[in-house]
Amino acid sequence: MDFERIKEKLSILADAAKYDVSCSSSGSNRKNNNKGLGNSSGMGICHSYTEDGRCVSLLKILLTNHCIFDCAYCVTRKSNDIKRAAFQIQEVVDLTINFYRRNYIEGLFLSSGIFKNADYTMERLVAVAKKLREEENFNGYIHLKSIPGASDELMREAGLYADRLSVNIEIPTEKGLKLLAPDKDRKDFIKPMEKVKNEIIQYKSERKLLKKVPIYAPAGQSTQMIVGASGETDAEIMYTSAYFYKSFNLKRVYYSGYIPISHDHRLPSIGTAVPLLRENRLYQTDWLLRFYGFDIRELLNSDFPNLESDIDPKLSWALRNLDQFPIDINKADTRMLLRVPGLGTKSVHKIIQARRYRNLNWENLKSIGASLNRAKYFITCDSRIFETKDRTAAQLKGLILNNATSKFSSTLSAQLNLFESQTINSA
Ligand code: SF4
């Protein structure tokens, strides 16, 4: 093996893969029953992030950065003048096994530029996973990128070896996709997603009847959208997300702020990357859809197309719907409890459990872990209401933001005092 050449390929192809944030291992539980190599647990393999927030927990590489497409936002696009490389199938297998044995990684995230055509590329991705599983008995985590337009047969095979599959939607609107990735067609994402969804359902139901039926893509499928490359609103992004979650049972949608790595005239002229805060607000909205029972139309709509930057989307919704508050913490249903700013899913669960035995008071709520700094403005407890009376949404927002700032300042000054006293003591 030419180690210098492999090292060079690794540096090119790992660097090209870092812009893909759609790697996560949650939900997979592949047991090592056959004395093979590795184990991917239900807790998921470890995640770590580079300073710029990109996930690098797995051996995360492209099979090649050659690509026949020319997506404006992508560093790998064919018109970009960069050094190109391609791994052979066996090289990826060997790297994965070697890194795994040295405890550098717990799995593989393998994506690729499009070589020749979708099927040719997908075939090679599948071959890597197949070799790892069948020849190396590798039971670690494998996340394969599905190549848009790949055949049903290859997608079926991919799910038999990979824990997770993902196709990146990349651009949230069809208009944006036409402009920035003219070679791509939304139908080409939808076809493999549909296939994976159906296979997961079918394999699951067959396994109920016959234990021998293999598990198909146990960690499901995910996708990624680039935020800020095509001028879309937060509403456009989150409506696309909601549609894909619902239609294809996606496990996760990842939001990746556009990084201006490319100088293509089709891209917006933004000098810096999309702020992480926008990504963060989109993730918060995503959680509200998946775990808090919100409908996307409540959070974003034509009157309210973008998320607020100074407050989170749940507080923003509550302030726009003050007529629904305050709610009685001892009587309200789960749906409304989940809508109270400051109450997370765990707190709500504990409240429901605890109030079976007694009426809860403010102290009880504190010990449950509710964040009363926020929640107190939206609830009654012990028949008492906290300072909400006749306050407007703007006043409440001001109060909450002031509380947050003074809490931050007092934590900061406590930390400074501690630092000072430690410095004095150690002087
Ligand atoms: S198809 Fe994928 S790898 Fe190729 S240019 Fe488009 S985004 Fe980049």
Boltz pocket constraint, residues with backbone or C-beta under 6 A from the ligand:
constraints:
  - pocket:
      binder: B
      contacts: [[A, 67], [A, 68], [A, 69], [A, 70], [A, 71], [A, 74], [A, 75], [A, 76], [A, 77], [A, 78], [A, 112], [A, 113], [A, 114], [A, 181]]
      max_distance: 6.0
